[in-house]
Amino acid sequence: MDVTELLEAASLLLPEAVATENDITVNDVWEYLTHDEWEVALNLLEELGDVQPLPLAFWQTLATAAEQLRLDRSAAWCHWRCFETRNGVIRADLTLRPAHEARRQTPFSGAGVLRPMWDIGGETPAGVPDLYIAALWVEFAPFMEPGGQAIVRLAPLSPSKWQHLQPGQVITMHEDRTVAGTAVVLENQGPSVPPAPLP
């Protein structure tokens, strides 16, 4: 499928009544598609995808369209949403330790590249914290600096081990044995929609 067909297919997976806070609807997407403004249409579809849970096929289709348009960050975001659709959403308020107190001295990409370890409350048989890996996506920012604070989304390598987390629970981020940051869990929801085939 070409980009137009992919974006049209994704649009058809949206309920007609869905609208963003800014009153963007599927009709707005179709308007941009008729003028071959694919990037704008893709961005609007991403926004509409945040209004309510949508089938896996929606995010897979958008990811393919973003890849064809060579929009790397959008493609990464759509793949991230595929993961969340299958495994659930974990959001947290993360504060990194400042550079003079931690190993990290430079900012890192907010687009799901960093895969730190996390202390989520478990212990090894030896009685030391059991650390689990989860990729990190920074909401509304291209990167995160030492000492910074942001809302993040986590994509655990082993999602089942994270099901016990509750809003308000504090977890710690590690890039080595020391604490790199502290996060307060805001949301931990299981998978939203069962997988659906591509259109």
N, C-alpha and C positions, 0 to 999 in steps of 0.2 A: 504493500500500500504506500502511496505517496503521502506527504505531510497533510495535504488537505483532507484526504480520505481518513487518515488517522485521527485528526482533530474532529472531523464530523462524527466518526464512530464514538469517540469519547463523549462528545456532546449528547449523543443519543442515549448514553448511559445515565445522564443526569435527569432527575425528575423535573418536569416543566415548571413546577412551582418554586423550585429552589432559588434563593436570592441571597446575596451577601448583605452586610450591613449598609453598604453603599448602593443597594438596589441594583446590583449587577445580576443579570439573568442569562439564561441560555440564549435568548434572543440577541443579546449584545454580542455574544460569541459568534453567532451566525452572521451578524452584520459585518464583523471584522473578517470572517472567512470569505464572504462574497467579494471583499476588496483585497484578498490575498495577503492580509496582514496577520501572518501566522504567529509571529512571536507575541503580539498583543493577545491574540485568541488563546494561545497556550497559557499566558500569564493569567488571563481571566478564568480559564478552566482550573488552574491550580488554586485560585482564590475560591471558586465555587466548590472545589473538593474539600475545603475546610469547613463548609457549612454543616454537612452531615456525613456519616460514614457511607462510603461508596464501594462498589465491588472492586476486587483486585484488578479486573480487566481495565477499569478506568485508568488506574495509575500505570499499568503496564503499557497501555496504548499511548498515554502522554509521554512516558519515558522514551518510547521508540520515536515519537515525533520530535522530542527535544534532541535526541541523538542525531536525527536526520538534519535538524536545523543547526547542529553543532553548538548547542547551548549546554555546556558541560554542567554548570551549577543546577540548571533546571532538570537535566537528566538525572543528576545525582539525587536531587530532592524527590523526584518521582520514584526512583528506585527505593529511596528511604521510606516513602509512604507505602510502597509495596510491602516492605518488611513489616511496617507497623500494622498494616491490614491483616497480615498473616499471624503476627506474634503479639500485637498489642502496643500501646503507647505508654511510655514512661517519660514524664517531664519533671524537671527539677530546677531549683534556683541555685546555681553554682557560683561560689566565690573562690577564686584562685588565690593562693598565697602570693605575696609580692616577690619580685625577683630577688631581693636581698635575703629572703627567707627560704627560698626553694631552689630546686635544681633548674627549673625552666627559667630561661633568661629572655626568651623571644616569644612573640605571639604565635599562635597556631591557627590553621584554617578552621573555620566554623562549619565547613561543608562535609562533615562525617569522615574526615581523613584520620583524625587522632583516635586511637583505640587504647585508652588507658585501662588500668586495673581499678577495681572498686571494692571497698570494704562495705558490704551490705549486711553485716551482722553475723555472718557465719564464722565458725572456727574449724581449724584442722584438728585431727586427732591429737596433735601435739599441743593444742590449746592456743595457737597463734591465729590471728585473723586470716580467714580464707578469702583470697582476693579473686574476683571474677572480672573478665574482660567485657567491656561494652564500648562500642563506638559512640561518638559524641557529636551531635549537631547543635550548633548555636543558633537560636532563633533570632531573626532580624539583625544579624551582624555577619560580615564576611570573615571575621577572625576574632580571637579573644586574646587579650594581653595578660601577662602576669599581674596579679593584683586586681584583675577585672571581675565584674559580676554580670551574669546573664542568665536568662532562662534557656535551658538546654533540653534536648531530647536524647534519650539513650537507646541504643540498639544492642542488647546483650548477646554475646556469643551463645549463651545457654539461657534462653528466656524463662524456662520453667523454674530456674533457681531464683528468679527475681519476683515471683508471684506474691510473696509475703509482704512486700514493701507497701507501706501505708502513707497517705499524705501526712506531712509533718515529721516523718522519720528522717533522721540525719544519716547520710552516707558520706564516705570520704573517697577522694580520687587519688590514685597513686601512679606516678610514672617510674618510680623506683620504690625503695622501702619507706621513704619519707612521704608525708601527706602533702600532696600538691594542691588540694582544694577540698572544700567542704560544700556539700549540696543538701538542700532540704527538698524532699520529695513533694511535688505538687499534685501529681496524678499518676495512677498506675491502673490502666484499663487493659483488659484482655483483648483478644482479637475482635474486631468490630463486625466484620462481614465474612462469611465463608467464601473461599475462592470460587471464582466464576471463570468460565472459558473466555478467551478473547473473542471479540465480535467478528 
